[in-house]
Amino acid sequence: MRIHPLLSLPALLWAGSVAAHGQPGNDAPPPAVTEVMTQALPEYPGKEVLMLTVEYPPGGADPVHRHDAHGFIYVLEGSIVMGVAGGKEVTLTPGQSFHEGPEDVHTVGRNASKEKSAKFLVFLLKDAGKPALIPVP
């Protein structure tokens, strides 16, 4: 098991991508992303798991993006709104989860509250060395 420091490269890339590719007309504050760990999966050559925590400040949101990975989200604190293209938006609270597949475009990712922060765990099953977040124009 390999544990990474708080501001690792994938977390910085995610945060930088969020800041640089915000949704048009959306001046929502970007999330704080912290890498928890990356683990190679020797039984599945070329695959790895990346775990992150994401904290949306009040009114915070993600830009439209995809992951080219299976993404599993588990809400730790607060309430978030998630949605992928062609699907329904869902509002999630602590203990609830959400999945997005490698082909899904994540069109909605935001804090449901303008007053309180929200925090969730992201578990990505992805190709080793590939970026965690791919902006979608």
N, C-alpha and C positions, 0 to 999 in steps of 0.2 A: 504494500500500500504506500502511495506517495501523497503526502499532504503538502499543499502549496501555500506560500505566503498570501496574505489578504489581497494584494493588488497584483495578481498574476497576469500574464499575457492574455489569456482568453477573457478574463473579466475586464481588463482594460480595453480590449477590442470591442466587447459588447457595449461597454459604457461609451466609448468613442463613437461607435456606430450609431448609438441612440442619439448622442448629441449632434452628430453631423447629418443624420438623415431623419430628423423629426418629421412628423406628418405635416403636410402643407397647412398653414394657418393654425397649427396647433403649437402653442407655446407652453405646453404642460412641462413641468419639471421632469427631467429624466430620472430613471431609477438608479439606485446604488447597487452594483453587482459585485459579489464576493465569491471567488472560487473556493469551494470546500475541498475538493480533491479531483484528481484524474487518475483513472485506473485502467491500464491495458488489460485486455481479456485474451490471454494466451489460447484459450480453448476456441476462440473465435478470431482467427488471424485478421489483423487490420482493423479491428473494432476496439473501442474504448468507451468507458463511462466517464462523463463529466458531470459533477455535482456543483451547483451554484446556489447561493441565496440571492434573492432579488428583493429589494425594499423600495416600494413606491412611496415617495413623500405624498402628503396630502395633494390631491389633484394630479398626481404623477401618471405618466403613461409611456408606453413603448411606441416606436414607429412601426409601420407595417414591415413585416419581416418573415423569414422562414428559417428553419434550422437544418434541413437536409439530414434529419435525425428523428428518431422517436423521442418525443419530449413528454415527460411526465411532471406535472406540477402538483404540489401539495401545499395548501395554504396553512401558514403558521400563525399569522396575526392579521387582524383587520378583515377587509372584504375587497375582493378584486373582481373585475369583469373581464372575461376571456371570450374569444371567438375566432373561428377560422372561416375563410371564404367558403360560402355555400352552406355554412352551419348557423345555428342560432347562438346568439350571445347568451352566456350564462354568468350569473353572479355567484361567486364562491365565498364561503366563510371558513374559519379554522376547522381543519379536519377533512375538508372536501378536496377533491382532486380533478384534474383535467388532463386530457391526452391530445397531442397533435402528432400527426404522422410526418414522414419525410417529405411528402409532396404538398402538405398543407401550407397555405399562406396565412400567417397569423395576422388577421386584420384588426383585431381588438385586443388590447392588453392595457388595462388601466386600473387605477385605484377607484373603488366605488365611492370613496369619501373625499371630500374637499377639506376635511378637518383633521383626520387621523391618518397615520401611516398604515401601510399594509406590507406584510412580509411573507414570502413563499420560498419553498425549496424547488429547484429545477433539477431533474435527473435526465440527462441526455445520453442516449445510446447512439453512438455516431461512429463514422469512419475516423480512424486515428489521424491526428494532425489536421483535420478539416476545421474551418472556423465554426464557432458555436452559433453565430448569428449572421444571416445573410440578408442585407437590406433589400426590400422590394420597392421599386419606384412607384 
